[in-house]
């Protein structure tokens, strides 16, 4: 069982930076692959970024590539999403997700994740 708690959301201006954190409970974090998804107003939830269980491989949606960075600190049971050069279209509720795996892959589809956080609101004003 993994419980996830996001933090770090807020209201920023276009061009600003923000870092989201997702703290995970449990002693299996080194076997957990993680992801970030987001749901903008009136839209379905979409993939943002993922990282494998070691933290050595990452994947990004085209819309955030080059601006967002996902990282994983297994010693702190925490995954981060550093968001730079934020745009108004990045406004959404951001969700942290996790799946326990023995493999080294990353996952970009919602059904591949077993555990979800409660979400953190990020609002970017123009």
C-alpha positions in Angstrom: 0.0 0.0 0.0 1.2 3.5 -0.9 -0.3 6.7 0.2 0.6 9.9 -1.7 0.4 13.5 -0.5 1.0 16.4 -2.9 2.2 19.9 -1.9 3.6 23.0 -3.4 0.7 24.2 -5.6 -0.3 27.8 -5.8 -1.0 30.9 -7.9 1.8 32.3 -10.0 2.3 34.5 -13.0 3.2 33.4 -16.5 6.9 32.8 -16.8 7.3 31.9 -13.1 8.5 28.6 -11.6 6.9 26.3 -9.1 7.9 23.0 -7.6 5.4 20.3 -6.7 6.3 17.6 -4.2 4.7 14.2 -3.6 5.5 12.4 -0.4 4.9 8.7 -0.3 4.3 6.4 2.7 5.5 2.9 2.9 8.8 1.1 2.7 8.6 0.1 -0.9 9.4 3.5 -2.5 12.5 2.1 -4.3 10.2 -0.3 -6.1 7.7 2.4 -7.1 7.5 4.1 -10.5 5.9 7.5 -10.3 4.0 9.9 -12.6 2.4 13.3 -12.7 -0.9 13.9 -14.4 -3.1 17.0 -14.6 -6.7 18.0 -15.2 -7.5 21.4 -16.6 -11.0 22.9 -16.2 -13.4 21.3 -18.6 -10.8 18.7 -19.8 -9.9 15.1 -19.1 -6.9 14.2 -17.0 -3.7 14.0 -19.1 -0.2 12.7 -18.7 2.5 15.2 -17.7 5.6 13.2 -16.7 6.8 9.9 -15.4 9.9 8.4 -13.8 11.1 4.8 -13.3 11.7 3.3 -9.9 15.4 4.1 -9.8 14.9 7.7 -10.9 17.2 7.1 -13.8 14.7 7.4 -16.7 12.1 10.0 -17.3 9.4 10.7 -19.9 7.4 13.9 -20.6 4.4 15.1 -22.5 5.3 17.2 -25.5 3.5 20.2 -24.0 5.9 20.3 -21.0 9.1 19.0 -22.5 12.0 21.3 -21.9 10.1 23.2 -19.2 9.2 20.6 -16.5 11.5 18.2 -14.8 10.5 15.2 -12.7 12.9 13.7 -10.1 12.7 11.1 -7.4 14.5 11.0 -4.1 14.3 7.4 -2.8 15.9 8.4 0.5 13.2 10.9 1.2 10.3 8.9 -0.4 9.5 11.9 -2.5 9.0 12.7 -6.1 9.2 16.3 -7.4 7.9 18.1 -10.5 9.9 21.3 -11.2 7.9 23.5 -13.4 9.6 26.4 -15.2 8.4 29.0 -17.7 4.8 28.4 -16.7 2.0 29.3 -19.0 -1.7 30.0 -18.4 -2.5 26.7 -20.2 -0.6 24.9 -17.4 -3.4 25.8 -15.0 -4.8 22.5 -13.7 -5.1 20.2 -10.7 -1.9 18.2 -10.7 -2.0 14.6 -9.5 0.8 12.4 -8.3 0.5 8.7 -9.1 2.4 5.5 -8.2 2.7 1.9 -9.2 4.8 -0.8 -7.6 7.0 -2.6 -10.1 10.0 -4.8 -10.3 10.8 -3.6 -13.8 12.7 -0.5 -15.0 10.0 1.0 -17.2 8.0 4.2 -17.0 4.3 4.5 -17.4 2.2 7.2 -19.1 -1.3 5.8 -18.9 -3.7 6.3 -16.0 -4.7 2.6 -15.8 -1.1 1.7 -15.2 -1.1 3.4 -11.8 -2.5 1.9 -8.7 -2.2 4.8 -6.3 -3.2 8.5 -6.6 -2.8 11.6 -4.5 -5.5 14.1 -3.7 -4.3 16.7 -6.2 -2.7 20.1 -6.0 -4.1 23.2 -7.7 -1.7 25.2 -9.9 -3.0 28.4 -11.3 -1.0 30.5 -13.8 -2.2 34.0 -14.5 -1.3 35.9 -17.7 
